[in-house]
């Protein structure tokens, strides 16, 4: 499968959620995240991978969804990326459908009452785009992500 999912996929969907500690220097963060998101968005689109990203208190929590081989391959690259450490798997499983079929990159709000922000990546940083709202399936996964971020910030 290539490109964005159509929503009527017959292939199983594999979901992987991980958490990691951000090692990007604060003064380089905006530009580095812009470069990272620009590359990731293009690569994820080619691989048919969607998901969501939460940036919270020095931690990343990310959900990746797509073909199992593509998702596992991407995670293997992520796990050795020097921009973060303390990478831990939170969930790995097949699911009946994508929770984020149209999300390529978004910043998940730390609190459920706040609005999630779709991100547009630029070479010099990231900026918000219009929100598209969420479904109950998305909210279920977003709750897992938010709880993982809160747990990480309480331990560190």
N, C-alpha and C positions, 0 to 999 in steps of 0.2 A: 504494500500500500504506500502511496506517496501523496504528498500534499495534505491539505486539511481534511479531516474526517467529514463525511457527508451526513452523518447522523443515522444512516441505515446500513451500518456495517454488519457483516455476518461473522467476521473474525472475532475471536475472544479478545477482551480488553484486559490488559494487565495493569494493575495499579501498584506503584511503589511510592512510599512516603518516607522521607529521611529528614534528619535534623543535623545541622553542623554549626560549628563556631566560626564566625566571620573573622578572618585575619587581614582584611584589607585595611590599610592605613586610613584613618579618618580623613586626612587631607586629600587622599587620592580616591576616596570612595565614590563620589558622584561620577567622575570620568570612567573609572574602572567598571562600575556597574553598567554604565551606558554601553561600553564596549562589549562587556559580557552578554548583556541582554540582546544587543544587535546580532551578535554571532549565534547565540542560543536560539533566538527566534527563527532565523533562517535555517539552521540545522534541524531544529525540532519540526519545522514545517515539512522539510524534505523527508523526514523519518515518520511523519504522521503522529508525532508526540504532542500531547496537550497537557495542561496542568495548571497549577497555581503556585505562587511563591509568597511566603510570609517573611518579612525582614523585621526582626524584633529584638531589641536590646542586645545586639551583638550576635544574634543567631539567625540562621536561615532555616526555614521549614519548607520543604517543597514536595508537591505531589506531581508525579509523572504518570501519564496514562497513554497506552498505545500497545503495539505489538510487543510481546514478551521479550523477544531477542533485542529489539531496538531499545526498549526501556532498560533492560539489564546492561546493555553495552554503554548506554549513556551514563548510567549510574557508576559503572566501573571507571569511566573517565572523571566523573565528578568526585569520586572517592579519593583520587590521587591529586586533585587540583590544589595547588599550594595556597589558593586564596581563602581556604578554610581548612579546619581540622576538626577532630572529635566527631567525625561523621558516624551517625548511628541510624540503622534502619528501624523504622517505626512500624511499617506495614508493607507486606509484599503479598499480593494475591490477585487471582483472576476475579473480575467483577462482571456483572451482566451488561453494563453499559458505562460509557464515560460520564463522569460527573461534570467535567469541564470540556465539552466538545468544541467549544469555540474560543477557549482561553489559550492564548499562546504565552502570554506573560502578564501577570497581574500582581499587584501588591495587596495582600490580604490584610484587612484591618485587624488590629489586635483584639478588639472587642466586637461582639456580634452586632451591637447597635450602630456601629460606625459603618460607613460605606466602603466597600472594596474599590480599589482603583486600578483600572486597566492602564498599562504603561506603554508609552511610545518610547522606544530607544533611539538615541541619537549618539553620534560619536563622542560628544562631549558630556553626555549624561542621560538622564531619563526625565520624562515629564508625564503628567497624568493625561489620560484620554477619558472620554465619556464612559460612564458605567453602563452596564447592560443588565444589572440586577442578578439575582441568583434564584436557584430552584431549591426545593427541599433536599434533593440529593447532594447538591453542592454544599448546602449548609451543614449537612451531616459530616462531610469530609473536612470542611473548614473548621468545624468544632474540634476535630482531632488535631488539626494543625495548630489552632490557637492554644489548646491545652498543652501540646508539646512545647510550644514556645514559652508558655508560662512556667512549666516545670523546669525547663533549662535555665531560665533566668533566676529561679529560686535556688538552684543548686550552685550556680557560679558565683 
